[in-house]
Amino acid sequence: MTRYKGQLWRVATGTDQRMYAATGTNKLYGTQMRPHWTSAGTIKSWPGTHGPALAVHQDDLWVFHRDTEGTLRFCRESQHWGALNSVSRQALAKPMDEPSAASHNSKLYVMYRR
């Protein structure tokens, strides 16, 4: 999960190997503020078996995930989840791990175990 454009975003892998995106805002329920999640779409063309990593970098939401063949892939939310690119031809992630991503000092970092 990460904060992006004033909302909390999450992307998760379902049991059907599809990616699901949702945004969250706080809503008042009685006297308590609770998170309320709204679907931001299913990323049907991105099959995966593990969870993704999210990071905000240069005003875009970046999503990284390991596909079913082990290739580490990414996309920016500004592309409307359309273009899924590989990080590099050598970026094969171990099947037991999920990637991690962070933006720091104007650079975007992604970590994964090979």
Secondary structure, DSSP 8 states (H G I E B T S, - for coil): -EEETTEEEEEEE-TTS-EEEEEEEEEEETTEEEEEEEEEEEETT--BSS--EEEEETTEEEEEEEBTTSBEEEEEGGGTT---EES-TT-B--TT---EEEEETTEEEEE---
